[in-house]
Amino acid sequence: MQAEKVFVQIFDTNLRSLSVNTLLTTCSYRNRQHRTMYKAALLDMYNGESNRGIGMLRSILSRYANLLRFDHFDVRAKNEVPDTTYDLYVFSGGPGNPLVNDGPWFDRYFGLIDDLWRWNAQEGKPKRHCLFICHSFQMACHHFGIGHVTQRAQMSFGTYPVYKTSEGKTEWLFEGLPEPFYIADFRRFQVSNPNKERLRQMGARVLCLEKLRPHTHYDRALMAVRFSPEMIGTQFHPEADPEGMLAYFQQPERKKAIVDEHGEARYHHMIRDLKNPQKIQRTFDTIVPHFLEHSLEKLALNVL
């Protein structure tokens, strides 16, 4: 039976880099047998502001529509926070200071993170898989106490290389990405000064750091952290679609605004990186799909 061959392949590969077609075959067979679909919660942290991140995340999630449905939660603008019944959680980026409590959603948001952590600590239950992006990454790092969240001296805006730590070099989420790999980064805040003792207590690992800046005295920011086997976060935007970003940033009014604030050299550097298929495109093709596919594989194996 074909499905049995697929199951053998999954166990033999130890959950490493299955193709989308294999994943779809496996999970479709499982769904036919058990009449269920997986559920994802997309937590929108943009506070009603116009953005490209949510559209990009919705587009990526929609690729898996035959085995995954997702609900959108407008956390900050509408105080919408999901419960713990979802299989996957994607926490988006967003504007503003990640440390400021500016609404009733704030405590509920951190309460959800704690509830998911406690859920995953239970034996014999399917795990809840979480991806924290940019603003949400900073909030999670602050909540877990693994680093200091501070405002940058200058906004990070554009495309940059990031460097894997020794732990990052064995991280499955980055499998296939070079060293360094390139990311889209737009932030006024950062996480630095990692608390090594707290990381050890949690079993968390710093996976990536920003580039060295030897001409400054600033600490290197944390660019990715694995909080637990089911929870991971990135400071950068892995959902950044270079094709869509190119069209957006090449609009005359957008170009002028960027050049006025960040300079012509920064603008043209970003455009070159967006056009290079080995840079932002490669990151876009890797990280969020790896997160979704690996999580779905784990969930599928849980019921076999």
Helices and strands as residue ranges (DSSP letters): H 2-13, H 20-34, E 38-44, H 53-62, E 68-74, H 75-78, E 88-91, H 105-121, E 129-133, H 135-144, E 148-164, G 168-170, G 172-174, E 181-192, H 196-202, E 205-210, E 222-226, E 231-234, H 242-249, H 252-262, H 264-275, H 280-302
